[in-house]
Amino acid sequence: MKAAVITFPGSNCDRDLAVAFERIGAEVVRVWHKDAELPKGIDIVGIPGGFSFGDYLRCGAIAAQSPVAAAVKDFAGKGGYVIGICNGFQILTETGLLPGALLRNAGLKYVCKALDLRVETADSAFTSGWHKGSLVRIPIAHHDGNYTIDDEGLKRLKDEDRIAFTYADNPNGATADIAGVLSANRRVLGMMPHPERMAEPEHGGTDGSVLFRSLAATMALA
Amino acid sequence: MKARVHVMLKDGVLDPQGEAVRHALGTLGFSGVEAVRQGKVIELDLAATDRAAAEAEVARMCEKLLANTVIEKYTVEIG
């Protein structure tokens, strides 16, 4: 398994994400935002958390126009796997690869804590290691995680079983408690919580590692 | 030529910041503020001299970057 992890100016979870991929035996290639092409032979692209371009204009808006974003869109369009975590999720909605948008938390505060998520579907390469309905403990750390989507879009997500995770106790006002969503082909995942920050015993828990192990299992079968 | 872009959240999209401002105004004694919506203004200096062309160009900028049309609406003023 070969993973590309992108770094934008202001990314700050890129190394953590790279380590999480390495822990499952993946070869990790670090990619700079100005690179117009992704490395050859990669199985998945990771878009990390942080504050790309200082969150100027809107979170993720500038990163979504960077040269590497065009390459990620192309990769996803060909059926490639992509995971965007936190700012990565914001970037994926700004590129249009995932529906909806992330607005300022309803409570207006930056929220940084571990909380319970409900796995809403096990039908994806990212969540196959869990059962639908599993409760998992994974931290969030964001100011703009209030997932917003119109009624029609929400219905589509529900009908197509594309809500990956919901919050057991909604911390940010997100529509339908949504913490993470999948693309129509189920190969692009965006999520506000940080599985890479709960992936080793020293992190205080390992629930997040299930996501990376699920990916490894899928890639091994491919 | 100057262009001014107003970007606002679409009607129906909850604006927590606007709501906080409304609450703060109430605390300061400004009664009767029934709603506050907060947006942004972006000013552009353009080399273009043709008004219609500039307006069309700025609209394209809005669609591509300046606004997120999933949640935001925009208006463009030229001149």
Chai-1 contact restraints between the chains, C-beta under 6 A:
chainA,res_idxA,chainB,res_idxB,connection_type,confidence,min_distance_angstrom,max_distance_angstrom,comment,restraint_id
A,R58,B,N68,contact,1.0,0.0,6.0,A-B,restraint_1
A,A101,B,N68,contact,1.0,0.0,6.0,A-B,restraint_2
A,A101,B,V70,contact,1.0,0.0,6.0,A-B,restraint_3
A,A101,B,I71,contact,1.0,0.0,6.0,A-B,restraint_4
A,R104,B,P16,contact,1.0,0.0,6.0,A-B,restraint_5
A,R104,B,Q17,contact,1.0,0.0,6.0,A-B,restraint_6
A,A106,B,P16,contact,1.0,0.0,6.0,A-B,restraint_7
A,L108,B,P16,contact,1.0,0.0,6.0,A-B,restraint_8
A,L108,B,A20,contact,1.0,0.0,6.0,A-B,restraint_9
A,T148,B,I71,contact,1.0,0.0,6.0,A-B,restraint_10
